[in-house]
Amino acid sequence: MRKSNRSWFMCCAISFSLNAVAAEEEQSRYRNDPLDQGGEACANATPINSLPFCDTGTTVGYVDNYASTCAPGLHAPDVVYTMFVASTRTVTFSLCGSAYNTALTVWRHCPSSGGTLVCCSNDICGDDACCAVTLTPGAPYYIVVDGGSTADMSGDYFFNVLDGADVCPNTPCPPDFCAYDSIDTEPNNSCLDPSGIASCGDTLCGFMEPNSNDFHYFVIGGNGWSNVTIDVFGNDTPGWYPYDRGLNPRVEIQSCSQVYAADSDGGVGNDARIENYCLAAGVYLLHVSAEPQSNSGPYLIAISCEPCTTACTYSNLDYEPANSDCNNPMVAIECGDTLCGALIALDTLDYYRLDITGAGLQTLTIDIFGNDTPGYFPFGQGLDPKITLLATPCFNSIAVDFDGGVGEDARLIADSLTAGTYHLVVESAFNTPGGPYVMAIDCRDATCNYPNLDIEPNGTCNGGGGGTIILGDTVCGNQELGSNDYYFFEVPGPTCKLVSIDAFGDDTPGFYPFGLGMNSALTLYALTPGCAPLASDQNSGIGEDARLDSICLEPGRYRLLVTAEPQGVSSGPYVVATSYTLCACATCDYPNGDIEANNNSCANYGGGSITCGDTVCGLITADTGPDHLNFTVLGFECKLVTIDAFGDDTPGFYPFGQGLNSHLILYDDTTCVPIIQDDNDGVGSDARVQVCLDPGTYRLRVSNGTSGTTGPWIIATSCSPCVLPPCPEPDSVVIVYPAQNGFGNPFQDIELQWPPVPGAIDYQIYGTDDNNDPLIVTPANFLGSATGTHFVHENIVSLSDAVWIYQVVTVCFDGDPCAPAPPAARKPEMNPVSPPLTR
């Protein structure tokens, strides 16, 4: 905690240049020290070094050195101040609020040295003086505080000097210290460890360190409710310490989990004030902080409390039992009424008859102020309300609300109502206790309050008609039956925007033209000759209204279509509302490898070139067709090459969600014979090829295959040493009995058959009838080998109960991995039968 320190104040925004002698005098003085005093004459005049300036002094005991031309012949005692401006400024000098009848003169140069009179004032604010003067650089000014009525008129004065000419202040100078008790005992920067107790009627001191918080207990005594006003005087409230040297404050009334009321600038200037907030008796936290957080300095808290309003000041139209049944004659109310009511028990309802008059459509707003709206009776003691608007008969509900207002209070908005009789029912929400309420009813013409940019003719995308909607606009339009409305849609730069567009038509409550508009649909197009569609929607908004949501767009112009769904059936007015947040521009950060226009053929090639490790961008449009690139494998050894084509389906890679559904083909460079191709081995439906290649040049084709899609793509390549993969075992081994390919008795032989393994050059067969030994592949269990895909175990079936277990081991090609492996033998036709004693 810090109570007093002369070094923390911030320099004022307005500064003046003084001569060297005046500057030395200023160093020995505290700014705005009320013990300062005007000097006897120009030679020892008190300097004004910065604004705002405030001083308290006296002319008692001084002599009359300079005449006052607006109070001639009086010869009252006077004192002198001086200032020198660095640039032209308008400054107000005020003696308002002084203890005697004052006069004031302002001179350019000292009056006894031929100075020019700039201003003379007497009796401007009561019997005191005030001058607003434009000062120019180049010479000193002298301000003479004088008497204004008799020759011996002298006394104590308040002298305020402010930048500008808006007001003549009459406040005394604030002291240089806080005259009240301090409750700011550090550490108290958390709601878990507050310091000191503040109560209604207290005025207390504090000091805010940079980037800190001060928490204090705030206690409201008694059993009722109090209207609380809390001022935090910091830098901006004249007459209160620490004016012009204190904190730029923010204040909150809160608990550790909830903020009840807050303010940062509701007082004078940027000082904070929470005003007339009704709170129940109890213990709260008072949180003082800085705006911005790095600001620091002293502050003063002043708290006042008065009882909250306990009675409704409007007419009570809650006539029981006349409004307890919807079908009985009810109390009639109309637009513009504010009335009182109360629900005494949980199971009671209050019905009212609402008459809406007039020729046009109306937007109806009904507020039910209950327990949660500060400043309105019965805040803190009323109903938790629910309001329902009913058509005739009573069971047809039009709109309902229970929490659309402040807190849990109700606010119902019904748009586009015709003149007629409606019914309202007020009840308690969620079986909460009853209590008093205030109902306020407002009706306004249901018209579009935004600009109409539906400039006909605007029925085609390439036609150029229609107004321009700039992102952030809300505009009106009207759809004729069977027509289209196109607009130019502009996204300002320089950054990309995450755009949302709503078309409010028939189905969005609270927005004109709810209930009478069209069933809307939206399509956003690129502004290209082909008007390529970017996004469309028919019903992602409320009801059947349209909403294009969260589309990241680059700065530029687009084309927006608003139409009816279904077209030719729906029509009427609509409102288009646009909004956005920022997003990262979806652009390719790699070099462009798509060299048009000679890269659409393998044979006639003139496109870009890539090698292992490269990543490049490209684009396929309806006009350009497939793209071909040279792909070179460098070095002297075979490489395992992996090529990805990132298009529409790889998250984390541009152009996810907007790119091509890719297809890859890798060709021999000389013959243009395909080596490998793919359209979906990557993520989603993106393409990936992987193959061992000798050093050399190949041709890579990127296309949409048969998908018909267009859009951007990214090709990423990588290479690593090409090592043959481990040799796999056959997928399955089938036992055929009787044997089909043996030379002996087929009923004494067992034949094994299996599918071919790519790259296999030999198969080794192992078997055992020792069922207790799990290890089959041992030299002792080797039965033989085969280059084909079958093996006959001869003369093994007998009358014994032996059970044989077999395993086939593949021996693969071990030569150059880039050379073609020998094909595996074709397996014979099988007619498998398992003998009873063999497995």
Secondary structure, DSSP 8 states (H G I E B T S, - for coil): -----TT-----S-BB---HHHHHHHHTS-TT-TT---BSSGGG-EE--BSSEEEEEE-TT----S--TTSTT-----EEEEE-BSS-EEEEEE-TT-SS-EEEEEEES-GGGT-EEEEEEESSBTTB-EEEEEE-SSS-EEEEEEESSSTT---EEEEEEEESSS---------SS--S-B---SS--STTS--SEEETT-EEEEEE-TT--EEEEEEEEEEEEEEEEEEEE-SS-TTSTTTTTS--EEEEEE-SS-EEEEESSSSSTT-EEEEEEEEEEEEEEEEEEESSTT--EEEEEEEEEEE---S--SEE---TTTTS-TTS--EEEETT-EEEEEE-STT--EEEEEEE-SSS-EEEEEEEE-SS-TTSTTTTTS--EEEEEEETTTTEEEEEESSSSSTT-EEEEEEEE-SEEEEEEEEEGGG---EEEEEEEEEEE----S-B---SS--SSSS--S-EEETT-EEEEEE-TT--EEEEEEE-SSS-EEEEEEEE-SS-TTSTTTTTS--EEEEEEESSTT--EEEEESSSSSTT-EEEEEEEE-SEEEEEEEEESSTTT--EEEEEEEEEEE-------S-B----SS-S-SSS----EEETT-EEEEEE-TTT--EEEEEEE-SSS-EEEEEEEE-SS-TTSTTTTTS---EEEEEETTT--EEEEESSSSSTT-EEEEEEE-SEEEEEEEE-TTS---EEEEEEEEEEE---------S--EEESS-SS-SS-TTT-EEEE----TTEEEEEEEEES-TT-----SGGGEEEEESSSEEEE-S---SS----EEEEEEEE--S-TTS----------------TT--
